[in-house]
Amino acid sequence: MTIIVFGSINIDLVTTTPRLPIAGETLLGETFFKTPGGKGANQAVALAKLGIPTHMIGRIGADSFGEELIENLQVSGVQTNNILITENVSSGVAIITVDHSGENHIVVIPGANAQVNQDDIERLTHLLPEATAILLQLEIPIDVVVKAAKSARKANITVILDPAPAQSQLPDELYPLIDIITPNEIEASQLVGFPVNGEETAAKAATILLQRGVKCAVIKLGAKGVYCATTDQNFFIPAFPVQAVDTVAAGDAFNAGLAAALFHKLPLREAVIWGAAAGALATTKLGAQSSLPDRMTLEKFLLM
């Protein structure tokens, strides 16, 4: 069996600065590096590093970035047969600024990711019989996300949606197709229309998401922890104490840790703990995919 990741594949252009710039300000950066990213690809690599058989479905441009992205996925152990090279468009690019506290600003240029369409759904359909779950994000067209969720629902596999980048509205028809939704504070706030900044407001937000049809709401509260709710249970998991240097891809690591635990049929609470641990570990290193923990690292961290 396998897990499918259906989503974006980007190259990340990252600079570090003492602090994030304000509007109209020019800052001198300290360092610059280039690294593979994209929320879809990050989650695929994170799963593969955790030892999960993983298929990636998405698109890259016919450029040097695309070649680099495919090679990196393959080296990480991700199956790439269903990634389409799209002519006359660039690969996706994310421009990222990270400050000394580990906070970041990200601008994403979708490129080939914006071309994902029904043809990619067809490739997904062929893989579904061997899958236990599909991980989705919002860096590809939303109508294709809905179609992918519908296909997965018909195949009776678990649908896990990371609603990022943040959007104020998702199609009403999408919510009942979602088994697990995993917004962070900003994303949850956008979805429910009020600030989500702690356990109490996360509980209110989770109730709304469940009312919209989601089966499980997992709200990531950063350094505060994680709140999880279903119709049968709710609980709060405190954050693991780490020295954060870069929060890029922490949410992707969380989703992979969560999905990996469920792949091994662990209970929901333990799966959320796996997610929180993987996300915490990802904040301790610079970069997106370069920061993602492997299975041995995660297991040792959980025993500490």
Secondary structure as GFF3:
##gff-version 3
##sequence-region A 1 304
A	DSSP	beta_strand	2	6	.	.	.	ID=ss1
A	DSSP	beta_strand	10	16	.	.	.	ID=ss2
A	DSSP	beta_strand	31	37	.	.	.	ID=ss3
A	DSSP	alpha_helix	39	49	.	.	.	ID=ss4
A	DSSP	beta_strand	54	61	.	.	.	ID=ss5
A	DSSP	alpha_helix	64	76	.	.	.	ID=ss6
A	DSSP	beta_strand	83	86	.	.	.	ID=ss7
A	DSSP	beta_strand	92	98	.	.	.	ID=ss8
A	DSSP	beta_strand	104	109	.	.	.	ID=ss9
A	DSSP	three_ten_helix	111	115	.	.	.	ID=ss10
A	DSSP	alpha_helix	118	127	.	.	.	ID=ss11
A	DSSP	three_ten_helix	128	130	.	.	.	ID=ss12
A	DSSP	beta_strand	131	136	.	.	.	ID=ss13
A	DSSP	alpha_helix	142	154	.	.	.	ID=ss14
A	DSSP	beta_strand	158	161	.	.	.	ID=ss15
A	DSSP	three_ten_helix	175	177	.	.	.	ID=ss16
A	DSSP	beta_strand	180	181	.	.	.	ID=ss17
A	DSSP	alpha_helix	185	192	.	.	.	ID=ss18
A	DSSP	alpha_helix	199	211	.	.	.	ID=ss19
A	DSSP	beta_strand	216	220	.	.	.	ID=ss20
A	DSSP	three_ten_helix	222	224	.	.	.	ID=ss21
A	DSSP	beta_strand	225	230	.	.	.	ID=ss22
A	DSSP	beta_strand	234	238	.	.	.	ID=ss23
A	DSSP	alpha_helix	250	263	.	.	.	ID=ss24
A	DSSP	alpha_helix	268	282	.	.	.	ID=ss25
A	DSSP	three_ten_helix	289	291	.	.	.	ID=ss26
A	DSSP	alpha_helix	295	303	.	.	.	ID=ss27
###
